[in-house]
């Protein structure tokens, strides 16, 4: 009778340990997966920020180019005396 209680207790502890090991292993795998996903998202974010920065730079350069062309045209017209007020 005592032997059955000891075997029952040992088997309960063994099963409990196996379940705990399984849950810890599963949680570790999930954490690894989330770290990989986080790394990928950070890389995508860096690419997106770079694209935005390039767009803003291009837009600024186009505005500067338009303004300088306009100012140059006005200056040339004034020098030639063809500018009408």
C-alpha positions in Angstrom: 0.0 0.0 0.0 2.8 2.4 0.9 4.6 1.4 -2.3 1.6 2.5 -4.4 1.5 5.9 -2.7 5.2 6.4 -3.3 4.9 5.3 -6.9 1.8 7.5 -7.4 3.6 10.5 -5.9 6.7 10.0 -8.0 4.6 9.6 -11.1 2.7 12.8 -10.3 5.9 14.7 -9.8 7.3 13.2 -13.0 4.3 14.2 -15.0 4.2 17.7 -13.5 7.9 18.1 -14.3 7.3 17.0 -17.9 4.4 19.4 -18.3 6.5 22.3 -16.8 9.4 21.4 -19.1 7.1 21.4 -22.2 5.6 24.8 -21.3 9.0 26.3 -20.7 10.3 25.0 -24.0 7.2 26.2 -25.8 7.6 29.7 -24.2 11.3 29.8 -25.2 10.4 29.0 -28.8 7.8 31.7 -28.8 10.2 34.2 -27.4 12.8 33.3 -30.1 10.1 33.7 -32.8 9.2 37.2 -31.4 12.8 38.3 -31.3 13.2 37.3 -35.0 10.0 39.1 -35.9 11.2 42.2 -33.9 14.5 42.2 -35.8 12.8 41.9 -39.1 10.4 44.8 -38.3 13.3 47.0 -37.2 15.0 46.4 -40.5 11.8 47.2 -42.4 11.4 50.3 -40.3 15.0 51.4 -41.1 14.3 50.9 -44.8 11.1 52.9 -44.6 12.7 55.8 -42.7 15.5 55.9 -45.3 12.9 56.1 -48.1 11.1 58.9 -46.4 14.4 60.7 -45.8 15.3 60.3 -49.5 11.9 61.6 -50.6 12.1 64.6 -48.3 15.6 65.4 -49.6 14.5 65.0 -53.2 11.5 67.3 -52.6 13.7 69.9 -51.0 16.1 69.8 -53.9 13.3 70.1 -56.4 12.0 73.2 -54.6 15.4 74.7 -54.4 15.9 74.0 -58.1 12.6 75.6 -59.1 13.3 78.6 -56.9 16.8 79.1 -58.3 15.6 78.7 -61.9 12.9 81.3 -61.3 15.2 83.7 -59.5 17.8 83.3 -62.3 15.2 84.0 -64.9 14.0 87.1 -63.1 17.6 88.4 -62.7 18.4 87.8 -66.4 15.2 89.6 -67.5 16.1 92.5 -65.2 19.6 92.7 -66.6 18.3 92.7 -70.2 15.6 95.3 -69.3 12.8 93.0 -70.4 11.1 92.6 -67.1 7.7 94.4 -66.9 6.5 95.5 -63.5 
